[in-house]
Amino acid sequence: MIDELREEEIVNKVGGRFKLTTLIQKRLIALNAGARPLVSMHTSNKMEIVIREIMENKIELDNTGVVSTIEDQLSDAGDFDEEF
């Protein structure tokens, strides 16, 4: 078992056990479907990759239940047109 899952830090970081479970499941589905990992690790264990992504604030679960990545957030910020 991954040590981070035994600690309350990751549960508190995400906002609860239900949200953590949902985030892990959805991100694992994305990785299995071909999404690229957002962290560099020398492992093929996708669960370890997801946990590291969470701990490094690379992914989160938004209020609508959609997994948001740091790349999504950066591209959304780039779409902002400033008009003064």
Secondary structure, 3 states (H helix, E strand, C coil): CCHHHHCHHHHHHHCCHHHHHHHHHHHHHHHHCCCCCCCCCCCCCHHHHHHHHHHCCCEEECCCCCEEEHHHHHHHHHCCCCCC
